[in-house]
Amino acid sequence: MKFNETIVTAKNGTKIIVRSATVDEAAELLDYLNKVSAETDFLLRGADDQKLTLEDEKQFIQSGLESPTKYNICVFCDGEIAGTCSLFWSDKKKVAHRGNIGIAILKKYWNLGIGTELFKIMIELGKKNNMKQLELAYVAGNERGKALYEKMGFREVGRIPNAFIMNDKTYRDDVLMVKEL
């Protein structure tokens, strides 16, 4: 689904543009994905996992804009993609009340309140789309993410042990969280 442009203000007073990406921004999004994947071990994708082509990314953007059950949202700060978030759900009646959230922000834009603003938007979109709960998962050890999720009302409901193999060959759990709406 298309998310129309909205402007929020970061903690430092910077105006942040939040909207769906356009197909014309596919190359910029690929560059962002490479950067954000290299900056942290707490994303599903690692620095070496980025294998999307420009055409793949264009198709992904277009399918998201056309989907009745997905929002792919970009955050622009000073003309650069600073972060992305997504909210998606199933059209199956038994589970259509559950939304799944993903979020990533470039390190240079951390501590500006962008994550909080994105969660506020996603919570409102969940309510607007008749969801009863939002769900997310994060890599154990991501204390910054955990603090944000808890601040936004999510609570831990379970773990998948040893779900991730880190670069140092240690294992981390996948921590599952839910927020009732």
Protein Blocks (a to p, Z undefined) as FASTA:
>chain_A
ZZdddddddfkopacddddddfklmmmmmmmmmmmmmmpckbfbdfklpmcdfklmmmmm
mmmmmpckbccddddeehiafbdcdddddfbfklmmpccddddddfklgonommmmmmmm
mmmmmmmnopabdcddddehilmlmmmmmmnopacfbdcehkbccfkopacddddddddZ
Z
